[in-house]
């Protein structure tokens, strides 16, 4: 049976990042390789009576282009549950390290629009630790309720890179670079905008905050948050979405700042007015930064 920890407030980001850095250190930190037989802590974090900070929401909408109105933007639940997920990941008994784990996929299921003034209960746990040819995967799942009514479910899949029993298997042939067709729209991002998003979302991972911080983790310059890209591209169609919707996003190569990338949005015939396929491609080489579906 899961151990439920009822939080009285959101975990502090300063303590979370301090613990994340400690988790990377030799001797005192977590061991490098995660065993395929490792077990996840049977811990569930819950926070009740969550009220949306309308100033934070306004800043989030300004950074992503989503509408500031009576209901929450589709991707904002990710922001609300992010501190709880990070608290799980930095715990000493969690096998993966928080910094260094790569957010490779995200799914938001909205069961109905959520009013900005509705008090929420957020419940977060991790499950499904499994092997991948590039490392170990784990899902962090957060469920949102108004009273006893479920209103949304958020799943983030993280990859901890290492060799596994699947690493030596056949690999799909990498697509060749090509110049993609003219886009439906172009998306521009620079460090100032991404810092604006970091402040609104609470995700101040050093790879997003400065070129120096990004270089420490192997990137040539700072990179955009994958969830900023996901939020920004869905803003183009949010007024056409159904009340009940599932937004699945797969992240590809990072968007290195500053950047201008191509956005392609296609309505899916026969799947309803709010069904879309979205992709974000490099404008010169055509490789994907993001592929997404709305259903």
N, C-alpha and C positions, 0 to 999 in steps of 0.2 A: 504494500500500500504506500502511495506517495506521501512523503513528508511535506506538509503544507506550511509555508512560512508566510504569515500575514504581515506585510509591510505597512508602516504607518505613513510613509511618504516616499517619494521617488528617491532612489539611490543617488548620492552625490557624484557628479561626473569626475571631480578631482580625485576622489578615493578610488573610483573605478579605474581611471587611467594609471594611477599609482600602482594598483594591484596588477594591472595588465603588464606594465613594464617589469615589475618584480617577477612575474611569471615567465619572462623571457630570459632572466639572468641565470648563469650557471650556478650549480650547487643549491641555491635557495629557490630557484624557479622550478618549472615543470620539466620533466625529462623530455628529450627531443622527440623520439619516435613514439607514435601511439600504436599500441598493440591491437590487432584485429579482435582480440578477446577482451579488450578493455570494456568496462561497464560505465554507463553514465550514472551520475547521482540521481537517486529517485526523489528529486526535490521539485516542488512546485511553488512558485512565488505568486502571491496575489496581492493586489492593491485595490481597495474599494474607495468609492466616493471621489473618483478622479474627475476633476473639472478642468475643461480646456482653458488654457491661458489665452485669452482672445488677442492680446498683444503679440504673443508668440505665433499664434495662428496667422495674424495679419502679415508678420514678417516672413513666415513660411510661404504664404501665397504670393508675396512680392518677389521672393526668390525663385519660385517655380512657375509662376504664371497661372496657377489655379485660382478659381474664384473664391473670394471671401464672402460668404453668405450665411444662411441660416443652418446649413448642414456642412458636415466635415468633408473636405476634399477626399477623394478616394484613397490616396496614399498616406494621409495624415496618421491613421492608426499605427503605421510603422514607427513614426516618430514617438508616439505615446508609449509604445512598449519597448523601445530601444534601450532605456536604462535598465529594465528588468532583464532583458536578454544579456546585456553586458555583465550584470551582476552574476548571472549563471555562469558565463564563460570565464570570469576571473576567479571563481571559487577554487580553492586549493584542490578539491576532489574532482574538478572537471578535467578530463584528460587532454583537451586541446587548449592551446594558448589563444587568447583573444586577439592580440596583435600578431599578425602573420597569417591568421585564418582568413580565407578569401570568401566573400559573399558572392556565390556563383548563380544563385537562383532565388526568386522571391514570388510568393503567391499571396494575394489579398483576396479574400472572399467576403464580399459585403452582402449581408442578408436583407438589409434595408438601409435607406439613408439615416444617418445619425445626426441628430440635432446638436448644434454646438453647445447648448446649455444642458444637455442630458448628462447626469452623473454616470460614470462608467466604472465597472469592475473589470480589471485586467488580470488574467491568470496565465502564467508563462511556465513552460517546461521544455526540456530537450528530449529528443527520442531518435531512434533509428540510426545509431552509429553504424557505419558500413564502409566497406572498401570501395575504392574507385581506382582506375588505372593511374590517376595522378595523386592519390593520397587517400585520406579518410574524410568521409562526409558525415555531417550531423544536421538534423533539423531542429530549429528553435521555433516553437509554436506558441502563439499568444491568442487567447480567446477573449472577446469583448462581450460584455453583457450590460444591459440596462435593466436593473432589478434581476429578475430570473429569465429575462428574454435575451437569447444570443443574438447579437447584431453584426458581428464580424469575426473573422478568423484570419490570422496572419502567420505565414510560414516562411522562415528564412533558412536557406540551405548554405552551410559553410563548408569550405574545403581546407583541410590542413594538409599541405603538400609534403609527400614523402613517397618512398617506394612501398608498394604493396604486392600481394600475390597476383594482382591483375596488371601490374606495370609492364610485364614482359609480353603481354598478349598483342594481337594484331591491332594496329592503329588505323583509324579511317584516314584516307588520303586527304591531306590538307588542300583546301581549295586554292587555286592559283590567284594571285593578285590580279585585279582587273579594275578598270575605271567603271564605276556604276552608272546607271542611267540618270538623267536629270531628276532631282528629288522633288517631292511635294513641298518641302520646306527645308530651310537650313537652320541649324541650331548653333548658336555661338555661346562660348563659355570662356571666362577668364578667371584668374585667381581671386579677384575682388568679389565676383558673383558667388564663387564657390565658398569663400569665407562667409559671405552673407548667409548662404544656405547652412553652413556648419553652425553658425550662431543660432539660427532658427530651429535647427533639428537636434542640436546637442551632440552631433557626431563630429568631434574635433580630432579625429585620427590624424597623426602628423603627416601622413601621405597626402592629405588634402590641404593642409594648412600652409605649407611652404615648400619651395624647391629643395631646401636643405633637408627637411624632414623626409621628403619623398626619396631623396638620394640615399638616405640611410637604409631604405628598404629595397633598393635596386632600381628605382624609377629615375629616368633622366630629369624629370621635373614633376611638380605637383600634378595630381590627377583629380578629375571630378568624381564625386560620389556617384556610384551606380544608381542609388535611389533618387538622386537629384535628376539624373537623366530620365529615369522612369516616371518621375512626377512631372517633369517638364513636357514630355511628349504626350502624356495622357491629357494634359491641359487643352490640347487642340480639339479633343472630342468629348470632354467631360459633360457638356450639355446634351449630348446625344445618347448617353449611357442609360441602360435600364437601372431601376432601383436595386434589383438583385443582379450582381455582376461578379465575375471572377477575373482578376487581372494577374496573369502569369508572365513573369519576366525572366529571361535568361541573359546573363551578362557575358559579354565577350571580352575583347581587348580593352584596356582602360582608355579613357579619353584624356590625353595628355595636354595640359594647359600651356598657353591659350589654344583654343581649338574652334574650328568651324566644321560641323559634321552634317551629313545628309540624313533627312528624316523621310520615311516612306510610310504612308498610312492608307490601308486598303480596307474598305468595307466588305465583309464576307457575305456573299449572296446566300439567301436561304437560311441564315442563322439568326435573323432578327436585326432590327434597326441599330441596335447597340453593339453589334459584333464587328470587331476590327482586328486586323493584323498590323503590327507596327514593327518597323526595323530602323535602326540607326547604323549607318555605314560610314566607313572612312571614305572621304570624297575622292581620294586619289587611288587607293588600292582596293577598295571595295570590301574589306573585311568587316565583320559585324562588331559593333560595340554593344548592341542590345537587340534582342528579338523578343517580341511580346505578343500576347493574344488577350483580347477582351471578349468574354462570352457571357 
